[in-house]
Amino acid sequence: MRPIVRGLCGFPMPKSLKCFGDRAVILGMRYRIPGAAAVAVAAICGSKVFGFAEFDSGELYLLTTASATYDSRVDGTQTDQGDLILRLDPTLDYTRTNSEINMTANAGIDFDRYVYNPKYDTHDISSGFTLTLPPNTGPAYSGAFSASYTQAFAVSSDVDQLVHTDSFSTSLNLRIPTGLKTTFLVGGGYSDLDRGAFGSSKSWQGSLGFLYADFLEGTNLQVQYMRTGASTSGGTISASAAAAEAVPAGAVAGELDQSSNSFTASLVRKIYYDLTGSLAYGYTFLGRAADETTSRQTQDDSSTFSASLTGPFLPKSKFPKLDSSLTISYQRALTPGINDTAGATVVGSASVSWDIREPTRLALAVSRSQQLTVTNLSAVNTGVTATVTEKVGHFINLNGNVGYQNTEYHGTSRTDNAYNAGLGLIYAVPERPWTFSATYAYTETQSDAASADYSHHVVIISAVYKY
């Protein structure tokens, strides 16, 4: 074994590593150390450390992305202020599979430097961790636990300005068999989102359920109780946000304080192949603060009904060149926004992709979803996208897309219509860990809010090194 010494950041480094000024020198070597199959170590002059390791049945990779982005509307305003953004994003990814407990983890930091607006320079951290206990791998129970922390600095289309966010979320789901056909279900989650000038948003949920398999000749019965809570605090509305939301500038953003109890019974049955259908009926007791609606109603109890189809609606055996998926349901927002009394709506997604010929693939996708905006309003997004992908040889992929998205903001008269198009090229260097890409995206938005009427151009050139 080669002698090793303490290197950058305290990591053991080979004595042979050399640095030349501020130039990066990457050297990879493999060592045997206790508790690991092998470790390959590399270094970059200064404070950057690159490495790769294989631990037992898992693998650790370092993916480093360097990119240059031109954004014609960098701060989200109508001033058409463009900028060039230089980005370095090193990320560690760890994956362990084929074991009783599978694990994935990642951690990275994103360095952004704005050439003409250095006041926007950021370094944002992202990390995630997931443990999965697959069924039939030893213990009788199965489930998953996940946690993540992410920082971001980007333009929010809700208020058409840059918003810095810090988010933490965690979730736990367990399936505990209690008999040949019965399973006890436990779930929970928590999220904490700091939205800078728009205050914070916290939510949590917990659920208990019972599953009876093959209740009626292939039909499963599931009953569930779920309790949720959501609250927001602090934050003021800036001038640009006020223009978009039609409220006085500087006003305190409407705050939420909600809790709900819901009871649901559902029947789930496989219709054909991998397509599954479900029918569910439930009752929800929602309590909310009086200031959330103009009617000052604090209790909103209602019954809910949902019907959904999940899975490929075109069988692969009969349509070998087609891949499809479909999910549809009719439901109300889990956390209704300010003055949102619209009730339930249709949400879901559908997609079809077709191998027109061996190197060419066409994909169509439709989706409808609900979300809570940074100003605590409910928004419903409806979108459609068409994408064409073309393989050129074995190492080059070309793609183009066009799309449309409609966004309705409940509680206000604002509606956005966005039309977009894009082109992209990806080149994977043969027998090398490098991937290069170039993309162009164009968006034209028409809105009832004056601040949201704009054209937007984004060009990105990037290189990814996987080690």
C-alpha positions in Angstrom: 0.0 0.0 0.0 1.3 3.5 -0.9 2.0 5.8 2.0 -0.7 8.4 2.6 -0.6 11.7 4.4 -3.1 14.3 5.6 -4.3 16.3 2.6 -6.9 19.0 1.9 -9.7 19.3 4.5 -8.0 16.5 6.6 -8.6 13.8 4.0 -5.8 11.2 3.5 -4.0 12.1 0.3 -1.1 10.3 -1.7 2.2 12.1 -1.3 2.5 12.2 -5.0 -0.3 14.8 -5.4 1.0 18.1 -6.9 -0.5 21.5 -7.3 0.6 24.2 -9.8 -0.6 27.6 -8.8 -4.4 27.7 -9.1 -4.5 25.0 -11.8 -6.5 21.9 -11.0 -4.7 18.6 -11.0 -6.9 15.5 -10.7 -5.2 12.2 -9.7 -7.1 9.0 -8.9 -5.7 6.1 -6.9 -7.2 3.1 -5.3 -6.4 2.0 -1.7 -7.5 -0.8 0.6 -8.6 0.4 4.0 -10.5 -1.2 6.9 -14.3 -1.2 6.4 -14.3 -0.3 2.7 -13.8 -2.3 -0.5 -11.7 0.5 -2.0 -11.1 4.2 -2.1 -9.9 6.3 -5.0 -8.7 9.7 -3.9 -8.2 12.8 -6.0 -7.6 16.5 -5.2 -7.9 19.9 -6.8 -5.6 22.8 -5.7 -7.2 25.2 -3.3 -10.2 24.1 -1.4 -11.8 21.6 -3.8 -11.7 17.9 -3.1 -12.8 15.2 -5.6 -13.1 11.5 -4.8 -14.8 8.2 -5.4 -15.3 5.2 -3.2 -17.1 1.8 -3.1 -18.4 0.9 0.3 -19.6 -2.7 0.6 -22.5 -2.9 -1.8 -22.8 0.8 -2.3 -21.1 3.3 -4.6 -20.1 6.9 -4.0 -19.6 9.3 -7.0 -18.7 12.9 -7.3 -20.6 14.7 -10.1 -19.2 18.2 -10.9 -21.1 20.5 -13.2 -19.7 23.7 -14.6 -22.0 25.9 -16.6 -22.5 29.4 -18.1 -26.0 30.7 -18.4 -27.3 33.8 -20.2 -30.7 34.9 -18.7 -32.5 37.8 -20.4 -34.7 38.5 -17.4 -32.4 37.6 -14.5 -34.2 39.4 -11.7 -37.8 38.7 -12.8 -38.7 42.3 -13.5 -39.9 43.9 -16.8 -36.6 45.8 -17.2 -35.2 43.2 -19.6 -32.1 43.1 -17.5 -29.9 40.3 -18.8 -26.9 38.8 -17.1 -24.3 36.0 -17.5 -24.2 33.5 -14.6 -21.2 31.3 -14.0 -22.0 28.2 -11.9 -20.0 25.4 -10.3 -22.0 22.6 -8.7 -20.1 19.7 -7.1 -22.4 17.0 -5.7 -21.7 13.7 -3.9 -24.1 10.9 -4.7 -24.2 7.6 -2.8 -26.4 4.6 -3.7 -26.7 1.2 -2.0 -29.1 -1.4 -3.5 -29.6 -5.1 -3.4 -29.6 -5.3 0.4 -32.1 -5.6 3.2 -32.0 -1.8 3.6 -31.4 0.3 0.5 -30.0 3.8 0.8 -29.5 6.8 -1.4 -27.9 10.0 -0.2 -26.6 13.2 -1.9 -24.9 16.5 -0.8 -23.7 19.4 -2.8 -23.2 23.1 -3.0 -24.0 25.4 -5.9 -21.8 28.4 -6.5 -23.4 31.1 -8.6 -21.5 34.2 -9.8 -23.4 37.0 -11.7 -21.1 38.9 -14.0 -23.1 42.2 -14.1 -25.0 41.9 -10.8 -22.6 40.6 -8.2 -25.1 41.5 -5.5 -27.0 38.3 -6.5 -24.0 36.0 -6.0 -25.0 32.9 -3.9 -23.7 29.6 -2.7 -26.7 27.3 -2.1 -26.5 23.9 -0.3 -28.6 20.8 -1.2 -28.7 17.5 0.5 -31.0 14.4 0.7 -31.2 11.0 2.4 -33.5 8.1 1.8 -33.7 4.7 3.5 -35.9 2.0 1.9 -36.9 -1.3 3.3 -38.2 -3.4 0.3 -40.8 -6.0 0.9 -39.8 -9.7 1.0 -36.1 -9.0 1.9 -36.1 -10.4 5.4 -38.4 -8.4 7.8 -42.1 -8.8 7.3 -42.6 -5.0 7.2 -41.6 -2.5 4.6 -41.4 1.2 4.3 -39.2 4.3 3.6 -37.8 7.2 5.4 -36.5 10.4 3.7 -35.1 13.8 4.7 -33.8 16.7 2.6 -32.5 20.2 3.0 -32.3 22.6 0.0 -31.4 26.2 -0.5 -32.4 28.0 -3.7 -32.3 31.5 -5.3 -34.5 31.8 -8.3 -37.3 33.9 -9.9 -40.8 32.9 -8.6 -43.4 33.3 -11.3 -46.0 33.9 -8.5 -44.5 37.3 -7.7 -42.1 37.8 -10.7 -39.0 38.5 -8.6 -36.0 36.7 -7.1 -36.8 34.7 -3.9 -34.3 33.0 -1.7 -35.7 29.9 0.0 -34.5 27.4 2.6 -36.5 24.2 2.8 -36.4 21.2 5.1 -38.7 18.2 4.7 -38.9 14.7 6.1 -41.3 11.8 5.7 -41.9 8.2 7.0 -44.1 5.5 5.6 -44.5 2.0 7.0 -46.4 -1.1 6.0 -46.8 -3.7 8.8 -48.5 -7.0 7.8 -50.8 -8.3 10.5 -52.1 -11.3 8.6 -52.2 -13.0 5.2 -54.5 -10.3 3.8 -54.3 -7.5 6.3 -51.7 -4.7 6.6 -51.4 -1.8 9.1 -50.3 1.5 7.5 -48.5 4.3 9.3 -47.3 7.6 7.7 -46.1 11.0 8.6 -44.3 14.1 7.3 -43.1 17.5 8.1 -41.8 20.5 6.0 -40.4 23.9 6.9 -40.0 26.5 4.2 -38.3 29.8 4.7 -39.3 32.2 1.9 -37.2 35.2 2.8 -39.2 38.4 2.5 -42.4 36.3 2.2 -42.1 34.7 5.6 -42.1 31.0 6.5 -44.5 28.2 5.8 -44.7 25.0 7.9 -46.9 21.9 7.4 -47.2 18.5 8.9 -49.3 15.4 8.5 -49.8 12.0 10.1 -51.9 9.1 9.1 -53.1 5.6 10.2 -54.6 3.1 7.9 -55.7 -0.5 7.4 -55.5 -2.5 4.2 -57.5 -5.6 3.5 -56.2 -7.3 0.4 -58.5 -9.3 -1.9 -61.6 -8.0 -0.1 -63.9 -8.7 -3.0 -62.3 -11.1 -5.5 -59.3 -9.0 -6.5 -60.5 -5.8 -4.9 -58.6 -4.3 -2.0 -60.2 -2.2 0.7 -58.4 0.5 2.5 -59.5 2.8 5.3 -57.4 5.7 6.5 -57.4 8.5 9.1 -55.2 11.6 8.4 -54.6 14.7 10.4 -52.8 17.7 8.8 -51.7 21.1 9.9 -50.3 24.2 8.1 -49.3 27.6 9.2 -47.4 30.6 7.8 -45.9 33.6 9.5 -44.2 36.9 8.8 -43.4 38.4 5.4 -44.5 41.5 3.6 -45.5 42.0 0.0 -43.1 44.0 -2.1 -44.0 46.5 -4.8 -43.6 44.1 -7.7 -45.6 41.4 -5.8 -48.3 43.9 -4.9 -48.7 44.8 -8.6 -49.1 41.1 -9.4 -51.6 40.4 -6.6 -53.5 43.7 -6.7 -52.9 44.6 -3.0 -51.2 47.6 -1.3 -47.4 47.4 -1.4 -45.9 46.7 2.0 -49.0 45.0 3.3 -48.6 41.9 5.5 -48.9 38.8 3.5 -52.1 36.9 4.3 -51.3 34.2 6.9 -52.6 30.7 7.2 -53.4 28.7 10.3 -55.2 25.5 9.5 -55.7 22.0 10.8 -57.9 19.2 9.4 -59.1 15.7 10.2 -60.1 13.4 7.4 -61.5 9.9 7.2 -61.4 8.0 3.9 -62.5 4.5 2.6 -61.3 3.4 -0.8 -61.6 0.4 -3.1 -58.6 -0.5 -5.4 -58.7 -3.0 -8.2 -56.5 -3.9 -11.1 -58.5 -3.3 -14.3 -56.2 -4.9 -16.9 -52.4 -5.4 -17.1 -50.8 -2.7 -15.0 -53.7 -0.3 -15.0 -55.2 0.2 -11.5 -58.5 1.9 -10.7 -59.7 3.2 -7.3 -62.8 4.8 -5.9 -62.7 6.7 -2.6 -65.2 8.5 -0.4 -64.3 10.5 2.7 -65.2 13.3 5.0 -63.0 16.2 6.0 -63.2 18.5 9.0 -61.2 21.7 8.2 -60.6 24.4 10.7 -59.0 27.7 9.5 -58.4 31.2 10.8 -61.2 33.7 10.3 -58.9 36.1 8.4 -58.3 33.6 5.7 -61.6 34.2 3.8 -63.8 37.2 3.3 -66.7 35.3 4.8 -64.6 34.8 8.0 -65.8 31.2 8.1 -63.6 29.2 10.5 -65.0 25.7 9.9 -65.4 24.0 6.5 -66.7 20.4 6.8 -67.4 18.6 3.6 -67.5 15.2 2.0 -65.0 14.3 -0.7 -65.1 11.8 -3.6 -62.2 10.8 -5.8 -61.8 8.4 -8.7 -58.4 7.6 -10.2 -56.7 5.5 -12.8 -53.0 4.8 -12.4 -50.7 3.0 -14.8 -50.2 2.5 -18.5 -53.6 2.7 -20.3 -52.1 1.2 -23.5 -50.8 -2.4 -22.9 -47.2 -2.8 -23.8 -47.9 -6.3 -25.2 -50.3 -4.8 -27.8 -48.5 -1.5 -28.4 -44.8 -2.4 -28.2 -43.6 1.0 -29.5 -45.7 3.0 -27.0 -45.2 3.8 -23.3 -48.1 5.4 -21.5 -49.2 6.5 -18.0 -52.4 7.9 -16.5 -53.4 9.3 -13.1 -56.6 11.2 -12.6 -58.4 12.2 -9.4 -61.0 14.7 -8.2 -59.9 16.4 -4.9 -59.6 19.6 -3.0 -56.3 21.3 -2.1 -54.7 19.8 1.0 -53.9 23.3 2.2 -56.4 25.9 0.7 -54.9 29.3 0.2 -56.2 32.7 1.2 -59.8 33.2 0.2 -59.9 29.8 -1.5 -63.3 28.3 -1.2 -63.4 26.7 -4.6 -63.6 23.1 -3.3 -62.5 20.1 -5.3 -61.1 20.1 -8.8 -59.7 17.6 -11.3 -55.9 16.9 -11.0 -53.6 14.3 -12.5 -51.3 13.6 -15.5 -51.2 11.6 -18.7 -48.4 10.8 -21.0 -47.7 8.9 -24.2 -44.3 8.3 -25.9 -43.9 6.7 -29.3 -40.7 5.3 -30.9 -41.5 6.6 -34.4 -38.3 4.9 -35.7 -35.2 3.6 -33.9 -33.4 6.9 -33.2 -36.6 9.1 -32.9 -39.0 9.3 -30.0 -42.1 11.6 -29.7 -43.6 12.2 -26.3 -46.9 14.0 -25.3 -47.8 14.9 -21.7 -50.7 16.6 -20.1 -50.9 17.6 -16.4 -53.0 19.5 -13.9 -52.0 20.2 -10.3 -52.6 22.4 -7.3 -50.0 24.4 -5.3 -49.6 27.0 -2.6 -47.9 30.2 -3.8 -45.3 32.2 -1.9 -48.0 34.7 -1.1 -50.3 31.9 0.3 -52.7 31.8 -2.6 -54.0 28.6 -4.2 -52.9 28.2 -7.8 -54.1 25.5 -10.3 -51.6 24.7 -13.1 -52.7 23.1 -16.3 -50.1 22.2 -18.9 -49.4 20.3 -22.1 -45.9 19.5 -23.6 -44.7 17.8 -26.8 -41.1 16.6 -27.0 -39.1 15.1 -29.8 -35.8 13.3 -29.1 -33.4 12.2 -31.8 -30.3 10.1 -31.3 -27.4 10.9 -33.6 -25.0 8.0 -33.5 -24.3 6.5 -30.1 -23.2 9.6 -28.2 -25.3 12.6 -29.3 -28.9 13.3 -28.4 -30.9 16.2 -29.9 -34.2 17.3 -28.5 -36.9 19.9 -29.0 -40.1 20.8 -27.2 -43.1 23.1 -27.3 -45.6 23.6 -24.5 -48.4 25.6 -22.9 -49.3 26.3 -19.3 -52.3 28.0 -17.8 -52.2 29.1 -14.1 -55.2 30.3 -12.2 -54.8 32.1 -8.9 -57.8 31.4 -6.6 -59.0 34.3 -4.5 -57.9 36.8 -7.2 -58.7 37.6 -10.8 -55.2 36.8 -12.0 -54.7 34.2 -14.8 -51.3 33.5 -16.6 -50.9 31.9 -20.0 -47.3 30.8 -20.8 -46.1 29.5 -24.2 -42.7 27.9 -24.3 -40.3 26.2 -26.7 -36.8 24.8 -26.4 -33.9 23.1 -28.1 -31.1 21.0 -26.6 -28.0 19.0 -27.4 -26.2 16.4 -25.2 -22.9 14.9 -26.1 -21.4 12.0 -24.0 -17.7 11.7 -24.7 -17.1 8.0 -25.5 -15.1 6.1 -22.9 -14.7 9.3 -20.9 -16.5 10.6 -17.8 -17.4 13.8 -19.5 -20.8 15.0 -20.7 -21.4 18.3 -22.5 -24.7 20.0 -23.2 -26.2 23.2 -24.7 -29.9 24.3 -24.3 -32.0 27.2 -25.3 -35.4 28.0 -23.8 -38.0 30.6 -24.8 -41.1 31.6 -22.8 -43.8 34.1 -23.7 -46.2 34.9 -20.8 -49.5 36.7 -21.1 -51.1 37.7 -17.7 -53.8 39.8 -16.1 -51.0 41.1 -13.8 -49.0 43.7 -15.7 -45.7 42.6 -14.1 -46.1 39.1 -15.5 -46.4 40.1 -19.2 -42.9 39.3 -20.7 -40.7 37.4 -23.0 -37.9 35.3 -21.6 -34.7 33.8 -23.2 -32.3 31.4 -21.4 -29.2 29.9 -22.9 -27.1 27.3 -21.0 -23.8 25.6 -21.8 -22.6 23.0 -19.4 -20.0 20.3 -18.7 -20.5 17.4 -16.3 -17.6 15.3 -14.9 -18.5 12.1 -13.1 -15.8 10.6 -10.9 
